[in-house]
Amino acid sequence: MPPDRRAPDDPEEWLSRARSNLAQARARQPEVYLEDLCFQAQQATEKAFKALLLRRQGSFPYVHDLRALLDRLEAEGEDLPWRMREVVRLNQYAVAARYPGVDEPVEPDEYEEAVGLAEYAVEWVRAALSEGPSRAPGERPQAGSGH
């Protein structure tokens, strides 16, 4: 059963949606293409990043590019772990992998990597949301805040 819905401008709603996408990505079944599950992993990560941008800035850009979202978070003063830059590999599943013949089929090890990256990103955002204060758009973090 899905969680209770919140307002669309609530970062927790976006994080809930990210968790929903992640649950779908993990739900491997024989009749489901791995490409489709990797798309769900990408969507989980994208929505998680947008949840954090919503908390930090009050808005986010309507893009599907994880690199652009990470760059925005970093510009807002977010201290990104080195592994977070690996998450941008999920960009390949945002569009092309969803359509027949556009890209090579996803192999099981690629699928496992995609889900692992999404799990890492969603958990990192969950932790960042629970520990970090909200900021007004454009407000810079204070020295020693860890962000």
SVG drawing of the C-alpha trace seen along z (x, -y; Angstrom):
<svg xmlns="http://www.w3.org/2000/svg" viewBox="-3 -34 38 49">
<polyline fill="none" stroke="black" stroke-width="0.4" points="0.0,0.0 1.5,-3.4 2.2,-5.9 -0.1,-8.8 0.2,-11.5 1.5,-14.9 1.5,-18.3 3.4,-18.3 5.8,-21.0 6.7,-18.8 10.2,-17.3 8.9,-14.2 6.4,-13.6 9.2,-13.6 11.2,-11.2 8.2,-8.9 7.9,-8.9 11.6,-8.2 11.2,-5.2 8.2,-4.0 10.4,-4.1 13.1,-2.3 10.7,0.4 9.7,0.9 13.3,1.0 14.0,3.8 10.9,5.8 12.7,8.0 10.4,10.4 11.1,12.6 8.6,10.8 10.0,7.3 12.8,5.8 15.8,4.9 15.9,1.6 12.5,0.7 13.8,1.5 16.9,-0.6 14.6,-3.5 12.8,-3.2 16.2,-3.4 17.0,-6.6 13.6,-8.0 14.2,-7.2 17.4,-9.1 16.1,-12.0 13.1,-12.4 15.3,-12.1 17.6,-14.8 14.6,-17.0 13.4,-16.4 16.6,-17.8 16.6,-20.7 13.1,-21.5 14.1,-21.5 17.3,-23.6 16.0,-26.0 12.2,-25.8 12.3,-24.6 14.1,-22.5 14.7,-22.6 12.5,-20.4 15.2,-18.4 16.0,-14.6 19.8,-15.1 21.2,-13.8 24.5,-15.6 22.6,-19.0 20.7,-18.2 23.9,-17.3 25.7,-20.4 22.8,-22.5 23.0,-20.8 26.7,-21.4 26.2,-25.1 23.8,-25.4 26.6,-24.2 25.8,-20.6 28.9,-18.5 28.6,-15.6 30.4,-12.3 32.8,-11.2 30.6,-8.2 27.7,-10.5 29.4,-11.4 29.0,-7.7 25.3,-8.0 25.2,-10.1 25.7,-6.8 22.0,-6.3 21.4,-9.1 21.7,-6.5 18.4,-4.9 16.4,-8.1 15.3,-8.0 17.1,-5.8 17.1,-2.5 13.3,-2.6 12.7,-2.2 13.3,1.0 16.4,1.0 17.7,-2.4 20.3,-0.9 21.8,2.5 19.8,4.6 20.7,4.2 22.7,7.1 22.0,8.4 25.2,7.0 24.3,3.5 20.9,3.8 22.4,4.7 24.7,1.7 21.9,-0.6 19.8,0.5 22.8,0.2 23.5,-3.4 19.9,-4.4 19.8,-2.8 22.9,-4.8 21.5,-8.1 18.1,-7.7 19.6,-6.8 22.1,-9.7 19.2,-12.1 17.1,-10.7 19.9,-11.3 20.6,-14.8 16.9,-15.7 16.7,-14.5 19.8,-16.3 20.0,-19.5 18.1,-22.7 16.0,-24.2 17.4,-27.2 15.7,-30.0 16.4,-30.1 19.9,-31.5 20.9,-31.4 24.4,-30.1 25.2,-27.6 27.0,-29.0 30.6,-27.9 30.8,-24.7 27.3,-23.6 28.6,-20.5 26.7,-21.4"/>
</svg>
